[in-house]
Amino acid sequence: MSDSTFNQPKAYTLHLDDKLLELTKKKLELARFPEEQTDISDDDWGQGAKVKEVKRLAQYWANGYDWRAEEVFSTTYRYLSCLLRLTRFQARINADFNQFKVTVDIPGYGPQTLHYAHQRSSHPDALPLLFVQGWPGSFLEARKIIQPLTNPPDSSTQAFHVIVPSIPGFGPGDPPAKSGFGPMLTAGAFKILMVDVLGYKQFVTQGGDWGSLITRSMAMQFPEHVRACHHNFFPCGPPPWYRAPLTMGRLMLSPYLYSKREMESIKKMQYYQKEQNGYLKVQSTRPQSLGFGLGDSPIGLLGWLVEKFHEWMDVANYQMPDDEILTFVMMHWMQGATPGLRYYKMAFAEEGEFSMKKSFAKYFNVPTGLSHFPREISLPPYDWVAWVANEQFRREHDRGGHFAAVECPELLVQDLRDWFSSDVVRSAMQG
């Protein structure tokens, strides 16, 4: 591949082949479902996704859900769809996102094609903001925040140029052809995208789930470019007792010294380790074996993801509409599910100074802001974070979960505006 083929973006329109849609419908019609045990209540998700809920969604997927209405931006099609199903028409992916694909040459790996959305603001002082999603999400996580971030209500509110890349293998992102593509290499690929392709020499980042680990790696590897970062998910453990005896003493006396919020966070993390991380063990060890089932069965993938949405979201305050659930599932169904599962294997196999395993305990000095939502699966105490991050901003909310940009976009948008317009960040951008 010649140098002239790299770093040359081409406009992209998302469109799935009719054959895949027809095959999906056939598979849905032929599905078998497990039986729920009679003594398990309707609100008990302890065994996984509820059969009744998956059946309901599967029936709608087969007989009501319209993928073409989700992807298309044709004015005529939109008008007809609205007439036929006024309450269900939600999204137009190709109208909501200016999408592109570009091939980059990643040091130590080679060529990789990236999918990304890029929405520029008309405001002269707009900051470039890289938004990185996680699993089982996709670039669609940013759809509710792009417009308020690029077009704020007045000139005194911080505006952003928003860049939303797909992790390769998620949604329209081309899956890596070779092994080894985890968060460390993704960080390098996204740096090339921001600096060499788009020309943003300095920028800020927002990450949740994998996006948090990817942008942390970017801040460690490329602090001259990443000038400030924000996270709504920040996994880390306590520092070694011999390096931080006061922090360890505080942990040992946590019932007396931790705030109510911190105690709830510890319980949440313990519950996740005990009850919710089975997927992590499988996907980080034998993702391809799992992929035979989830990549071939839309019901299997639906059940696997619906359980995550239910367990990780603040369902008391936000219920995903059916169209939103199925469109999120489609982002992984279109790739046969396996690339998204395999990313876990690649992440845990990384080696090197900036590998994911090292990043949990490695300090980085880039100014960092955190937003804490009560249903998030990892909300470490502030003195744990202080050992690995230069935390300069923290805001705690009384609602929201793992998918903040989807569940409570207005809260996340306000936090991004407030943090990235602060004197700390302004000074960092001038440095």
Beta strands, then each sheet from edge to edge (+ up, - down):
strand 1: 10-12
strand 2: 99-106
strand 3: 110-119
strand 4: 127-132
strand 5: 160-165
strand 6: 203-207
strand 7: 226-231
strand 8: 364-372
strand 9: 389-396
sheet 1: 1+ 2- 3+ 5- 4- 6- 7- 8- 9-
end
